[in-house]
Amino acid sequence: MAVVERRPTPRLGRLERPALTGVLVREIVNYSSYWKSSTFSSTVEPTIYLLAFGFGFGSIVSTIGGYDYVEFVGTGTVATAVLFSSAFPAMFGTFVKYQFQRTYDAILAAPVDTEELVTAEALWMATRAGVYGCVPMLVAIVFGLDPSWGMLTVPLIAWIAGFGWACFGIAVAGYSKSFENFNYVVSAVLTPLFLLAGSFFPLDNFPEWAQVLANVNPLHHCVELVRHAVFGFEGWEDLARVGAIAVFGLVLWRIAIRGMTQKLID
Amino acid sequence: MERELAIRLRGVVKRYGEITAVDGLDLDVPAGTCVGLLGPNGAGKSTTMRMLTAQSIADEGELQLLGYTLPDESKQARTELGVAPQLDNLDTTLTVEQNLLVFAHLYRIGRSERRDAIERAIAMAKLDDRRDTRVDKLSGGMRRRLLIARALVHRPRLVLLDEPTVGLDPQVRQELWALIDALRSEGTTILMSTHYIEEAERLCDTVLIMSHGTAVAAGPPAQLVREHAGAEALEVYGPPARLAEVEAEAQAAGLRTRRTGTSVSVLAVDGNGFHLDGERRPANLEDVFVLLTGEEIG
């Protein structure tokens, strides 16, 4: 018997807009069912950090590196908020959607490839990080941080960093055999990077090797970029930092796609 | 007129390490027909389904679906394919309508047709009064109807149904059969996997009996029964000791038997003079399955 003739449709390419849109629509519709809790936690958390560190350390050290402590922490925790709204949901959300809800099976049965799925998920989380990342800064404004024009670039910085960390989280979920493995990543990778970012204290007093190491910490570049955006950019240095977090994002993007492909396609 | 093939598999092999899940499978699904993959768990049905969406990549063999070659042109093929998986993967915190909306986007239905497509799917699933209900508040039968309707939202030419009624009670199963039958009468090509004999007999034009990753027989259900199991089987009831005797006697007469709980079925008894007290009943697909594979299906 002859085979049904294929429709004369143009060959579909990679990273197509309709596929990305489809996955994003799913996330947006889902978001409409949980935006309250997620907005609550991403607003309340940085507020608590600011209050605790501000009143705690702020009473001992009034200024750090020429900044008021509230200004220092308020800008520093933008990177923390980015991390918490991208890497963590990416790790846990991806695993849940893969393992328990089997959402990705449903999506990949539609005309969507793993590359598009991963990209759209990362774009979505980057956008959330771009918005939620600004919250600590807004809270800090309430506590006395002076608004500046440079702040308008913070959502973009948070977006770029958020894309990288989302891809990091997806890659971890892709290569992890079980949920328990996340503990290793959180303890051995994320916590040190989080502390070696300069969010809560400057890294000037760290041993030199730690300061060198901080330069390969994307979170540190994010912290510095946000501070410079708020208090004044430093030209080439900041461009190099943007380059660093962009490269981090691109590399992790490909690793995430690879990790999820071997997980989802057998 | 000969029908064209919506699905054509030749010599398909899929291995997972030491295990060969699909072992040289040939499969033809003529356009406009309903074909059933019948076999026990582990026969390779689900792996076959996954290969048709390119979520599994075959190690060997040719796969063609709607004229597209898999896995290279799978994405195009999937625009015209609907899939209802065995395990429910609806978004449980979303409403019926939201689930369909998401898939209307994933299947690239244009803005102007989206509303109609969603309404049609809601009507098909008979969930009109539940459109705003969250999925986790639906009954098992409703969820399954939605799962199938979701696969049909873009009017696919070909639909894959993986164990569409598994785990449902008999009444709900019949509702789903009606839904699938309606789909078939509209001319949609269906490939379904099942391990319910009755389901295959009722819905499928052709059945492919699978065992250990390969097809052991294929044909219309009635023809398979006639060819392999004859017209009748003899069903003998009794205590376990009696059943063991019956099995021994039948085997001595060169006949095959199978245990069905409280009875023994002596298969293909017509015309060979074997006689025991028992009920004669028409042979069925399950008998064929046991005869061909030596396994129970259930």
Interface residues (C-beta under 8 A of the other chain):
Chain A: M1 A2 V3 V4 E5 R6 R7 T9 R11 L12 P18 A19 T21 G22 V23 V25 R26 V29 N30 S33 Y34 Q101 R102 T103 D105 A106 I107 L108 A109 A110 P111 V112 D113 L264 I265 D266
Chain B: E2 R3 E4 L5 A6 R8 Y16 D28 P30 A31 R50 T53 A54 Q55 S56 I57 Q64 L66 G67 Y68 E73 K75 Q76 R78 T79 E80 L81 V83 P85 L87 N89 L90 D91 T92 T93 L94 Q98 L101 V102 F103 H105 L106 Y107 R108
